Amino acid sequence: MIKNMIFTEESKQDMKITVYFEIRNAELYGGINSIGYSEAGYTIKDNIDKIDLSEKSITKFLDKEIEKMAELLSVQIDDVSVISKEEYEEKSTD
């Protein structure tokens, strides 16, 4: 289940990791009771064969990403959720 919360694209040279978020109550999206969507992407260029994609590692990574997004948008950590790529595409195009 946790591996569905990140989207990865891999080639011989690099790996791209994208995380999708649902954010509530952020001023950027209209303030209290608002819902907005965002994504964060990273491209890893070296040592992709050493990337740890275990559930424990992904969970730790996602927890840090949630903290960073909450701080960036000045909301509580509980106001940020990681969602799947499919959910992001469905809800962000409404």
C-alpha positions as CSV (number, residue, x, y, z in Angstrom):
1,M,0.0,0.0,0.0
2,I,2.7,2.5,1.0
3,K,4.5,2.1,-2.3
4,N,1.4,3.3,-4.1
5,M,1.9,6.7,-2.5
6,I,4.9,7.6,-4.6
7,F,5.3,7.5,-8.3
8,T,8.6,6.5,-9.7
9,E,10.0,6.6,-13.3
10,E,13.3,5.0,-13.8
11,S,15.9,4.9,-16.6
12,K,19.5,3.6,-16.7
13,Q,20.8,7.0,-15.7
14,D,18.2,8.4,-13.2
15,M,15.1,7.9,-11.2
16,K,12.3,10.4,-10.8
17,I,10.2,10.3,-7.6
18,T,6.9,12.3,-7.4
19,V,4.8,12.7,-4.3
20,Y,1.2,14.0,-4.5
21,F,-0.6,15.9,-1.7
22,E,-4.0,17.0,-0.7
23,I,-3.8,20.1,1.5
24,R,-6.6,21.5,3.7
25,N,-7.0,25.0,5.2
26,A,-4.1,26.6,3.4
27,E,-4.4,30.3,2.5
28,L,-3.0,29.6,-0.9
29,Y,-6.1,27.5,-1.7
30,G,-8.7,29.7,0.0
31,G,-8.1,29.4,3.8
32,I,-10.2,27.6,6.3
33,N,-12.2,24.6,4.9
34,S,-10.4,24.8,1.5
35,I,-8.8,21.9,-0.2
36,G,-5.9,22.1,-2.7
37,Y,-3.5,19.8,-4.4
38,S,0.2,19.9,-5.0
39,E,3.1,17.7,-6.0
40,A,6.8,17.5,-5.3
41,G,9.2,15.8,-7.6
42,Y,12.8,14.8,-7.3
43,T,15.2,13.4,-9.8
44,I,18.0,11.2,-8.5
45,K,21.0,11.1,-10.9
46,D,23.5,8.8,-9.2
47,N,23.5,5.5,-7.4
48,I,19.9,4.7,-8.2
49,D,20.7,1.0,-7.7
50,K,21.2,1.9,-4.0
51,I,17.9,3.6,-3.4
52,D,16.0,2.0,-0.5
53,L,12.4,1.5,-1.6
54,S,11.4,-0.5,1.5
55,E,8.2,0.3,3.2
56,K,10.1,1.7,6.3
57,S,12.3,4.0,4.1
58,I,9.3,5.2,2.1
59,T,7.3,5.9,5.2
60,K,10.1,8.0,6.7
61,F,10.6,9.9,3.4
62,L,6.8,10.6,3.2
63,D,6.6,11.8,6.8
64,K,9.4,14.3,6.0
65,E,7.7,15.4,2.8
66,I,4.4,16.0,4.8
67,E,6.3,18.1,7.4
68,K,8.0,20.2,4.6
69,M,4.7,20.8,2.8
70,A,2.9,21.8,6.0
71,E,5.6,24.2,6.9
72,L,5.7,25.7,3.4
73,L,2.0,26.3,3.4
74,S,1.7,27.3,7.1
75,V,-0.8,24.5,8.0
76,Q,-0.9,21.8,10.6
77,I,0.7,18.5,9.7
78,D,-2.7,16.8,10.0
79,D,-3.9,19.1,7.1
80,V,-1.5,17.5,4.7
81,S,-2.2,14.0,3.2
82,V,-0.2,12.0,0.6
83,I,-2.5,10.7,-2.1
84,S,-2.0,8.5,-5.1
85,K,-1.2,9.8,-8.6
86,E,-4.6,8.7,-9.8
87,E,-6.4,10.5,-7.0
88,Y,-4.3,13.6,-7.7
89,E,-5.1,13.6,-11.4
90,E,-8.8,13.0,-10.7
91,K,-9.2,15.7,-8.0
92,S,-6.8,18.4,-9.3
93,T,-8.6,18.6,-12.7
94,D,-12.1,19.2,-11.2
